Amino acid sequence: MIDLVKNYSVIARRAKRSIIRELLKLTEKPDIISLAGGLPDPATFPHEEIKEIASFVLDKNSSSALQYSSTEGNTKLINEIVKWKQKEGLNISAENVLITSASQQALDMLGRVFIDASDPIIVELPSYVGGLGAFTSYGAKMVGVPMDEDGVKVDLLRQSLENLKISEEHYKLIYLVPDFQNPAGITLSEERRKEVIKLSREFETLIVEDSPYRELRYEGIAPKSIYELDNTGNVVALNTFSKIFVPGFRLGWVIASPEIIKKLVVAKQNMDLCTANFNQCIAAEFMSRGLLEPHIEKIKKVYEVKRKVMLDALDTYMPKHEELTWTKPDGGLFLWLTAPSGIDTEELFTKAIEKKVAYIVGTAFHCDGGGHRNMRLNFSFPSQEQIVEGIKRLGSLFEDEIADRKM
Amino acid sequence: MIDLVKNYSVIARRAKRSIIRELLKLTEKPDIISLAGGLPDPATFPHEEIKEIASFVLDKNSSSALQYSSTEGNTKLINEIVKWKQKEGLNISAENVLITSASQQALDMLGRVFIDASDPIIVELPSYVGGLGAFTSYGAKMVGVPMDEDGVKVDLLRQSLENLKISEEHYKLIYLVPDFQNPAGITLSEERRKEVIKLSREFETLIVEDSPYRELRYEGIAPKSIYELDNTGNVVALNTFSKIFVPGFRLGWVIASPEIIKKLVVAKQNMDLCTANFNQCIAAEFMSRGLLEPHIEKIKKVYEVKRKVMLDALDTYMPKHEELTWTKPDGGLFLWLTAPSGIDTEELFTKAIEKKVAYIVGTAFHCDGGGHRNMRLNFSFPSQEQIVEGIKRLGSLFEDEIADRKM
């Protein structure tokens, strides 16, 4: 075999296997309780409905369901999405929508269409690892802005934007996961959303609103989406069926101005021509039968309980220490734990695996090397019993660590 | 809305909508007979089997079928592919295989992993438009090497490789569609395959063997695949279920050395995490029941007849002119027509649409601006009646053109 080193591209040399992926491998042993992944609970999958609809679609129109779709996506699915989102207040039509092979493809597509090597972009601290991965592979120079309980700190965001303007550079985009953020579980307040929009106009920066969990709210009132609040085409909104329907179909959609959608369509032509039409037909039929919204209500009930189980277990089993805290998300799949200073969750990871419990290290979500005191805990996939037992094991681990350090 | 021009990436500014796509829109009117597309005949889709298997998969294992798959792909599907290809003589195991969201994603992935802006690569003249599109978007500098009836001319290929070596540059890869090429319908002879392999070693260049039609041979004996003949890891082979099963699942696979597969897996993590597991489960079950190979035999019978219908119609309806010729492919979906000098198929296209018949202009497949005397004709999608009537219309068009020019 020839020596390939000189044949690889800069992107290939830059790309690293995802830390999460490598850690997840360690957690696959059957006796380990994994609070690490981010998978939906398969008990929520509407398999009977999918079975019935798959048959229906194949009986009714297999010639087109099994054929290529257009790059933009299946017309019926697009129209169903438009109807649904219009009902929620979005001012959109079919030309604002592009079907993607789930959100990760949309992130990759945005990297491709907006980011050249060394282009500065803004991300949250912490931020979604799949977004960081996609943008890194295009060579983005990521600047992280910290969050508090109301989301990204807009005063620091302004500072970052101004600093770069002084040196006559330009942020291509601001990447936000505003609803029950992965990993932090935090929701960006409506007031801050408005301020971010103001900043995006002032500094001519696109906002990418990545919102896979928005529909999974278990309490409180949803702030309006950034896309709705802006309504001028400066926001690209990413959505997915992975958490509200099934991930195994790889279906998502982008909402953006027709101008941006056109650019994304050209990119998608080169990326995969089109998303699987069979899956799109099933999802479209599921929606047109009015099944999606009641289905989301069912999922919410399952996860609301699991969230409570995890929060209760944390209250019960975590040692009391003023620096040991966790977020209490109103929705989504994750919460974010901060360990007392002096405890490094990367170092702790091996001990956790010995205690047969796993989490994702906070550093995986930080573009700036931070996050050493954090871990992400998932409550959607493990069973209620596993959540309790997992948190118990983590609690005893923290007790040992705190005792060792005489904190 | 902000002015986006300065926000777009170099790739986005470079990308053009595909010519084919734009032309195909013109051909969508119901009274136009389109010999332009490259779609499989939906009559060949095994919808009853898919329906039954979809139910089976959902009954048996919906929890995993509707969940995320690993990035590498569904293990059962990989194993089925390995068994099948081993039987054909390939020396591979599971670590040589990556499931992709069909071949276009594999092409994009190869661009990402091997091509930096301005990197020289070699393509055939003509070449597959989806490959040209993917590689162009990464900024590849494409050098075209002409073909004759035995495929790419290896003496000219050597010349290109040597020319570049003199200037101390390096071709990253040679992109070949060696079996019933899209668009030309030509198959690369086994002798030439061996010579190409020799050249790839001498000049340390990777070979990309894109072979979506290999299984669709209607006569003659298949030369060994380039991957099999090489057997040293210098070949990346691309395969797809689109033409031998259904395109609406978006399923394909790459066969390559484990080292390259690992690089591609990292790229795929950032591109779409994984391919739809539901579709992979159905394809795996279809294969494990032994249905794929007999199904391919059925498809071959349909297309063999259609090919004959088109070749007979060409013999019957095309005016006799020594410069008006077409290929007689042993398989695949396309043939390639060359018009007499003086006739430009781009100029002819409008007249063809007036006569209610459509084809793809040869220039779409040329990286060097050539192909003005060529057109690609598809025989898989149109009905037998449409093929005859379409060729009749084209024949009368050529008669007019030749008479006008007093050729």
Interface residues (C-beta under 8 A of the other chain):
Chain A: M1 I2 D3 L4 K6 N7 Y8 S9 V10 I11 A12 A15 K16 R17 S18 R21 L39 P40 P42 A43 F45 H47 E48 I50 K51 A54 S55 L58 D59 S62 S63 S64 A65 L66 Q67 Y68 S69 T71 S101 A102 Q104 Q105 L107 D108 R112 V113 F114 I115 D116 D119 G130 G133 A134 T136 S137 Y138 H170 K172 L173 S200 R201 E204 T205 L206 T232 G233 N234 S242 V246 P247 G248 F249 R250 S257 E259 I260 K263 V265 V266 A267 Q269 N270 M271 D272 L273 C274 T275 A276 N277 F278 N279
Chain B: M1 I2 D3 L4 K6 N7 Y8 S9 V10 I11 A12 A15 K16 R17 S18 R21 L39 P40 P42 A43 F45 H47 E48 I50 K51 A54 S55 L58 D59 S62 S63 S64 A65 L66 Q67 Y68 S69 T71 S101 A102 Q104 Q105 L107 D108 R112 V113 F114 I115 D116 D119 G130 G133 A134 T136 S137 Y138 H170 K172 L173 S200 R201 E204 T205 L206 T232 G233 N234 S242 V246 P247 G248 F249 R250 S257 E259 I260 K263 V265 V266 A267 Q269 N270 M271 D272 L273 C274 T275 A276 N277 F278 N279
